Amino acid sequence: MDIILEFTDTFIADYVYAWAHPAKPAPYDFPADIASNASAQTFSSWTYEPASQFISVQPSQAAYMSAWTRDNLFRQLITLYFIVWIFGLVVYFFFASMSYYFIFDKRTLNHPKFIKNQIWLEIVQANKSMPFMALCTAPIMTLEVRGYSKLYDTTSEGPGMWYNILQFPLFLLFTDFCIYWIHRYLHHPLIYKHLHKPHHKWIMPTPYASHAFHPLDGFAQSLPYHIFPFIFPLQKMAYVVLFVFVNFWSILIHDGEYLTNNPVVNGAACHSLHHSRFEVNYGQFFTAFDRLGGTYRMPEAWMFEKDKKMSEKKWKDEAKTVDSFVKEIEGSDDRTYEPTTAKKNN
């Protein structure tokens, strides 16, 4: 994340901190020079070192004009907080909107288990959660930036060329294993009703439901991504790519487009069953840990037949099935559904 931090500092943060917390004028040897204080230059002991040898931007004069230099702990913490929050929002709205307008089947809006004003509620929940998730995440990223992780830049600093490829499947397997167990324990009755239930409000999720979590729920499921580079080496650019990918993947598995019934990949079909059957398919990327844990449920053939999946008869059957699971897991259904007649008139 130090690469993103460097770009943010260069184009935004340097100017903000130079204005909000300017450095004091440099000391002078002669009292007469103090009279010309208006034109005095500021003094900074900070020296620029690029975060990466592959991509960097030279700092402007503003980088030396704040009392909080770029390596200041509090400045890094504050800046990373806003990076995680704002960058997360940009990724969320861009990819979720692209998925909604170009992939998501709008007929889903007429499903009997689609909640009244659901898209708006999903967006509100996501926007309420992201600032608090960023607050929890920023300290971890600050530790990464300050060199406490195993993030590396060039191949010579890492295990070798072979690891530049291996790090990607290793990252996915590690995070999927951890998320499986975190997600599964979030369904414990004592935890579910307080933390995970807000995400299960969406029986028929849209792409905007991808980040619509309770903030502690969302942070808990993101922890494996941040823990990984403290245990395993990870190339800095790969870290940024994977940060975008995991957010993008979360949107993909909520888009309702069941492209393939792959027995290995936990795609949108598998995850839709998690929203409607609750205690199955906890994995994020793969089905392996659900299979080993006895929680895997294979998507049924009709789910890949669009006309059948979107038929009123199948919707009614599914609604009855969902009602039985809601009663078993939650006791009562406190969701507010829009009347079917109102949906047809939309």
HELIX and SHEET records of a PDB file:
HELIX    1   1 ASP A    2  THR A    8  1                                   7    
HELIX    2   2 ASP A    9  ALA A   13  3                                   5    
HELIX    3   3 ASP A   14  ALA A   20  1                                   7    
HELIX    4   4 PRO A   31  ILE A   34  1                                   4    
HELIX    5   5 ASN A   37  SER A   39  5                                   3    
HELIX    6   6 GLN A   61  TYR A   64  5                                   4    
HELIX    7   7 LEU A   73  PHE A  102  1                                  30    
HELIX    8   8 LYS A  106  ASN A  110  5                                   5    
HELIX    9   9 GLN A  118  VAL A  145  1                                  28    
HELIX   10  10 THR A  155  GLU A  157  5                                   3    
HELIX   11  11 MET A  161  TYR A  185  1                                  25    
HELIX   12  12 PRO A  189  ILE A  191  1                                   3    
HELIX   13  13 TYR A  192  HIS A  196  3                                   5    
HELIX   14  14 LYS A  197  LYS A  201  5                                   5    
HELIX   15  15 PRO A  207  HIS A  211  5                                   5    
HELIX   16  16 PRO A  215  ILE A  231  1                                  17    
HELIX   17  17 LYS A  236  LEU A  252  1                                  17    
HELIX   18  18 ALA A  268  ARG A  277  1                                  10    
HELIX   19  19 ALA A  288  GLY A  293  1                                   6    
HELIX   20  20 ALA A  301  PHE A  304  5                                   4    
HELIX   21  21 LYS A  306  LYS A  309  1                                   4    
HELIX   22  22 GLU A  312  ILE A  329  1                                  18    
HELIX   23  23 THR A  340  ASN A  345  1                                   6    
SHEET    1   A 2 LEU A 151  TYR A 152  0                                        
SHEET    2   A 2 LEU A 234  GLN A 235  1                                        
END                                                                             
